[in-house]
Amino acid sequence: MDAIEPTGTESTKPSSPDDLSTGGVPDAARRVITVDTTDLDALRGALARWLTERLGADRPVHLSGLTRPGHSGMSSVSVLFDAEWVVAGEENRARLVARLAPQATAFPVFPAYDIRRQFDVMRAVARHTGTPVPPVHWLEESPDVLGVPFLVMSRIDGQVPVDNPPYVFDGWLRDADARERREVQDLSVGILAGIHGLERVAELLPDLAAEAGDDPLRRHVERERAYYEWTRRSDGVRIPVIEDAFAWLEDHWPADPGPPVLLWGDARVGNVVYGGTRPVAVLDWEMATLGPREMDLGWFVFLHRFFQDIAEMLEAPGLPDFCRRSDVVREYERRTGHRVRDLDFYLTYAALRHAIVMSQVRRRAIWFGEEITPATPDEYVLHHAALRELVSGTYSWER
């Protein structure tokens, strides 16, 4: 097998309004987060041999145009390519994406990566809801082919509100008018409504249902607590704002979280491909789980506010009219008939979960020598001030 060697990279965080560049995008906001750098030539050969065998092709599959998208996320590696093959004399062509689990040597942001879960959830959602999920074709759970497990799915063309630099500073969504952004917002909320409406979840996704147990919210919070402890294994640092937020959750636990539904998990516009204002592909299902539907809503609202807060800190306008809490709740209730409850709890939980991720991202940057150890433990978390305000009840959502 050809070797596929990983390396890790990270970048810096915004620090002050002085970081604003003349191009309209703060230099500090141009953060580049990658999982590893893959040897594309080695991958091309290994993947072509695997596809040739999987497809039963008459001759070796030809792959071209292998690239890695510049907006790849923190949890996995995506490789885009075109494939041509012949089976029983018939010529075939396809535009595809290989989604690779991260290499363990790349100082991973997350403790585990379940490629089988993504495959199963994407197929169930595609077959039993109207959610536009890219067709997933093949799954390889063995690391013997590419060094890590991977899946292959169709490539859907369109535009994405990217994280690097954050879409609140630049790009098509920033350039859209208010009506177009409202359409993007409302249709994106419709994605959540569709996913949450999946029926027979226990039958379609039994492993997911078994993992959630009798109290999905409690199970989820305890997994996040275990994740926080896992992130501390490299340096032992405790982060007070994260631990205070966990204590806040216990003091504000919902009296009735309601019946669990299938959750997208990483519910945000940055994980959607749009054709104009219409969602054409919903991506990134590695955080899919069962739980109260407000978990997705809290994540959806908070992840936009995370970027908007950065814009405001850097004295940039951002997108203050987009994905506002009240607008998202109103649209979700209109589409589902469900009354959204305890959203303060789920918004704070979203900020806490993201804080754990950001603390590991900071540790990773320090590990690769691209940042220095912060002066205080709370500064491991980019949005520590907002999380502190959420815990103290002083954070303003309508501004």
C-alpha positions in Angstrom: 0.0 0.0 0.0 1.3 3.5 -0.8 2.0 5.5 2.3 -0.2 8.5 3.0 1.7 10.7 5.4 -0.1 13.3 7.6 1.1 16.6 9.0 -0.9 19.0 11.2 -1.4 22.7 10.9 -3.2 25.4 12.9 -3.5 29.1 13.0 -4.1 32.0 15.3 -7.2 33.7 16.8 -8.4 37.3 16.6 -7.1 39.6 19.2 -8.1 43.2 18.6 -9.8 45.6 16.1 -6.3 46.4 14.9 -6.3 43.1 13.1 -8.7 44.5 10.4 -7.1 44.3 6.9 -7.7 46.7 4.1 -9.4 43.9 2.1 -12.5 44.0 4.4 -11.7 40.6 6.1 -9.8 40.7 9.4 -6.4 39.0 9.0 -7.1 37.2 12.3 -10.4 35.8 10.9 -8.5 34.1 8.1 -8.0 31.0 10.2 -7.0 27.9 8.4 -7.9 24.7 10.2 -6.9 21.4 8.6 -6.7 17.9 9.9 -3.7 16.7 7.9 -2.0 17.1 4.5 -2.6 14.0 2.4 -0.3 12.8 -0.4 -2.8 13.0 -3.2 -0.6 11.0 -5.7 -0.4 8.1 -3.3 -4.1 8.4 -2.5 -5.0 8.5 -6.2 -3.4 5.1 -6.9 -4.8 3.4 -3.8 -8.3 4.8 -4.3 -8.3 3.9 -8.0 -7.3 0.3 -7.2 -10.0 0.0 -4.6 -12.7 1.4 -6.8 -11.7 -0.9 -9.7 -12.2 -3.9 -7.5 -15.4 -2.5 -5.8 -17.0 -1.7 -9.2 -15.8 -4.8 -11.0 -14.5 -2.5 -13.7 -13.2 -3.9 -17.0 -10.0 -2.0 -16.7 -8.5 0.3 -14.0 -10.6 3.2 -12.9 -9.2 6.5 -14.0 -9.3 9.3 -11.4 -8.6 13.0 -12.2 -8.9 16.4 -10.6 -8.0 15.3 -7.1 -8.2 18.3 -4.8 -8.8 19.2 -1.1 -11.3 21.9 -0.6 -9.9 25.0 1.1 -12.7 25.1 3.6 -12.1 21.6 5.0 -13.1 21.3 8.6 -11.4 20.1 11.8 -12.8 16.6 12.1 -12.0 14.8 8.8 -10.4 15.1 5.4 -12.4 15.5 2.2 -10.9 14.8 -1.2 -12.8 15.8 -4.4 -12.2 13.9 -7.6 -13.7 12.7 -10.9 -13.9 9.0 -11.8 -14.2 7.3 -15.1 -14.7 3.5 -15.5 -16.1 0.8 -17.8 -18.2 -2.1 -16.6 -19.4 -4.7 -19.1 -18.4 -2.4 -21.9 -20.5 0.5 -20.6 -18.7 3.8 -19.9 -19.4 5.6 -16.6 -18.4 9.0 -15.1 -19.1 10.5 -11.7 -18.0 13.5 -9.6 -17.3 12.1 -6.2 -16.0 13.0 -2.7 -14.0 10.7 -0.4 -14.5 11.5 3.2 -11.5 10.2 5.3 -11.4 9.8 9.0 -8.5 11.8 10.6 -5.1 10.3 11.2 -4.5 9.6 14.9 -1.1 11.1 14.6 -2.5 14.5 13.6 -3.4 15.6 17.2 -7.1 15.0 16.6 -9.7 17.5 17.8 -12.1 14.7 18.7 -11.4 11.4 20.5 -13.2 9.2 17.9 -14.6 9.3 14.4 -17.4 7.0 13.5 -17.5 6.7 9.7 -20.1 3.9 9.8 -22.5 6.2 11.7 -22.2 8.9 9.1 -22.9 6.4 6.3 -25.9 4.9 8.0 -27.5 8.2 9.1 -27.0 9.8 5.6 -28.7 6.8 3.9 -31.6 6.8 6.4 -32.2 10.6 6.1 -31.9 10.5 2.3 -34.3 7.6 1.9 -36.9 8.6 4.5 -37.1 12.4 4.5 -37.0 15.2 2.0 -33.6 16.4 3.2 -31.1 16.9 0.3 -28.4 14.5 1.4 -25.6 13.6 -1.1 -26.0 10.0 -2.2 -23.4 7.8 -0.3 -22.2 5.0 -2.5 -19.5 3.0 -0.7 -18.0 2.6 2.8 -14.6 1.2 3.7 -14.2 0.6 7.4 -10.7 -1.0 7.1 -7.6 1.2 7.3 -5.8 -1.1 4.9 -6.7 0.9 1.8 -6.0 4.5 2.6 -4.6 4.3 6.1 -7.9 5.3 7.7 -11.6 4.3 7.1 -13.5 6.4 4.5 -16.7 6.7 2.6 -17.4 7.9 -1.0 -20.4 10.0 -1.9 -21.6 12.1 -4.8 -20.2 15.6 -5.2 -22.9 18.3 -5.3 -22.0 21.6 -6.8 -23.0 24.9 -5.2 -21.8 27.5 -2.8 -21.1 27.2 0.9 -20.9 29.9 3.6 -17.3 29.0 4.5 -15.5 29.3 7.9 -12.1 30.4 6.5 -12.5 33.3 6.4 -15.9 33.3 8.2 -18.8 34.1 6.0 -19.8 37.0 8.1 -16.8 38.9 6.7 -16.8 38.0 3.0 -18.4 35.9 0.3 -21.7 35.3 -1.4 -23.9 35.3 1.7 -22.4 38.5 2.9 -23.0 40.0 -0.5 -26.6 38.8 -0.7 -29.5 41.1 0.0 -31.7 40.9 3.1 -34.4 38.9 1.2 -32.0 36.4 -0.1 -30.4 35.9 3.3 -33.8 35.4 4.9 -34.6 32.7 2.3 -31.3 31.0 3.1 -32.1 31.2 6.9 -35.7 29.9 6.6 -34.9 27.1 4.2 -32.0 26.1 6.5 -34.4 26.0 9.5 -36.5 23.8 7.3 -33.6 21.3 7.1 -33.8 20.9 10.9 -37.6 20.4 10.7 -37.2 17.7 8.1 -34.4 15.8 9.9 -36.3 16.0 13.2 -39.4 14.6 11.5 -37.7 11.2 10.6 -39.9 8.4 11.9 -39.0 4.9 13.1 -35.6 6.1 14.2 -35.1 3.1 16.5 -35.8 0.7 13.6 -33.7 2.6 11.0 -30.8 3.5 13.3 -30.8 0.9 16.1 -27.2 1.5 17.1 -27.8 5.2 17.5 -31.0 4.6 19.5 -29.2 2.1 21.8 -26.4 4.5 22.5 -28.8 7.3 23.4 -30.4 5.1 26.2 -33.4 6.1 28.3 -32.2 9.7 28.9 -30.5 11.0 25.7 -29.9 14.5 27.1 -28.1 13.1 30.2 -26.1 10.7 28.1 -25.1 13.5 25.8 -24.0 15.8 28.5 -22.0 13.1 30.2 -20.2 12.3 26.9 -19.3 16.0 26.6 -18.0 15.9 30.1 -15.9 12.9 29.2 -14.7 14.7 26.1 -13.6 17.7 28.2 -11.6 15.4 30.4 -10.1 13.7 27.3 -8.9 17.1 26.0 -7.0 17.6 29.3 -4.8 14.5 28.8 -2.0 16.4 27.1 -1.5 19.1 29.7 -3.8 18.6 32.7 -5.1 22.2 32.4 -8.6 22.8 33.9 -10.6 25.6 32.3 -12.8 27.4 34.9 -15.4 28.8 32.4 -16.0 25.3 31.0 -16.4 23.8 34.4 -18.7 26.6 35.6 -20.8 26.1 32.5 -21.2 22.4 33.4 -22.3 23.4 36.9 -24.8 25.9 35.4 -26.3 23.1 33.3 -27.1 21.1 36.4 -28.7 24.1 38.0 -30.9 24.8 35.0 -31.7 21.3 33.8 -35.0 21.1 31.7 -37.9 19.7 33.7 -39.2 17.9 30.5 -36.7 17.7 27.6 -39.4 16.0 25.5 -39.2 12.9 23.3 -35.9 12.5 21.5 -35.6 12.9 17.7 -32.8 12.4 15.2 -30.4 15.3 15.5 -28.1 16.5 12.7 -25.6 17.4 15.4 -23.4 19.9 13.5 -26.4 22.0 12.5 -25.2 25.1 10.8 -25.2 26.9 7.5 -21.5 26.2 7.0 -22.4 22.5 6.5 -24.9 23.2 3.7 -24.3 23.5 -0.1 -26.7 26.0 -1.6 -27.9 26.5 -5.2 -28.8 30.2 -5.0 -30.7 30.4 -1.7 -31.9 26.7 -1.8 -30.1 24.0 0.1 -29.0 21.3 -2.3 -26.7 19.2 0.0 -26.6 18.7 3.7 -23.1 17.7 4.9 -21.1 16.7 8.0 -23.1 14.1 9.9 -20.4 12.8 12.3 -22.1 14.5 15.3 -25.5 12.9 14.5 -27.3 11.6 17.6 -30.7 11.4 19.3 -31.9 14.0 21.8 -34.2 17.0 22.3 -34.7 18.9 19.1 -33.6 22.1 20.9 -30.1 20.8 20.9 -29.9 21.3 17.1 -31.7 24.7 17.4 -29.3 25.9 20.0 -26.2 24.8 18.0 -27.7 26.4 14.8 -28.3 29.8 16.5 -25.1 29.8 18.6 -22.7 28.9 15.8 -23.8 31.9 13.8 -23.5 34.1 16.8 -20.0 32.8 17.4 -18.9 34.3 14.1 -21.1 37.4 14.5 -19.5 38.1 17.9 -16.0 37.9 16.3 -17.1 40.4 13.6 -18.4 42.8 16.2 -15.3 42.4 18.4 -13.3 43.4 15.3 -15.6 46.3 14.6 -16.9 44.8 11.4 -20.7 44.8 10.6 -21.0 41.0 10.1 -24.6 39.8 9.5 -26.7 41.0 12.4 -29.9 40.3 10.6 -29.1 36.6 10.0 -30.2 33.6 12.1 -31.4 35.7 15.0 -32.7 33.6 17.9 -36.3 34.9 17.7 -36.5 34.5 13.9 -35.2 30.9 14.0 -37.6 29.9 16.8 -40.5 31.5 15.0 -39.8 29.7 11.7 -39.1 26.4 13.3 -42.4 26.5 15.3 -44.2 27.5 12.1 -42.9 24.5 10.2 -43.2 21.9 12.9 -45.9 23.0 15.3 -43.5 22.3 18.1 -43.2 24.8 20.9 -39.5 25.5 21.5 -38.7 25.2 25.2 -35.7 25.8 27.5 -33.7 27.4 24.7 -31.5 29.3 27.1 -30.3 25.9 28.4 -29.5 24.6 24.9 -27.8 27.8 23.7 -25.5 27.7 26.8 -24.9 24.0 26.2 -24.0 24.8 22.6 -21.5 27.4 23.7 -20.1 25.0 26.3 -19.7 22.2 23.7 -18.0 24.6 21.3 -15.8 25.8 24.1 -14.4 22.3 24.5 -13.7 22.1 20.8 -12.0 25.5 20.8 -9.9 24.6 23.7 -8.6 21.5 21.9 -8.0 23.5 18.7 -5.9 25.9 20.8 -4.0 23.0 22.4 -3.4 21.6 18.9 -2.0 24.9 17.7 0.3 25.1 20.7 1.4 21.5 20.0 2.4 22.5 16.4 4.2 25.6 17.6 1.8 28.1 16.0 0.5 29.6 19.2 1.8 30.1 22.6 0.2 29.0 25.9 -2.4 31.6 26.9 -2.0 33.7 30.0 -5.1 32.3 31.7 -6.8 28.9 31.3 -10.1 30.5 30.1 -8.2 32.0 27.1 -8.0 28.5 25.7 -11.6 29.2 24.6 -11.9 31.8 21.9 -15.4 32.8 23.1 -14.8 32.6 26.8 -16.3 36.1 27.4 -19.5 35.1 25.7 -19.7 31.8 27.6 -19.1 33.6 30.9 -21.9 36.0 30.0 -24.3 33.2 29.2 -23.6 31.5 32.6 -24.1 34.8 34.4 -27.3 35.7 32.5 -25.9 38.9 31.0 -25.5 37.8 27.3 -27.8 39.7 25.0 -29.3 37.7 22.0 -31.3 40.5 20.5 -28.9 43.3 19.6 
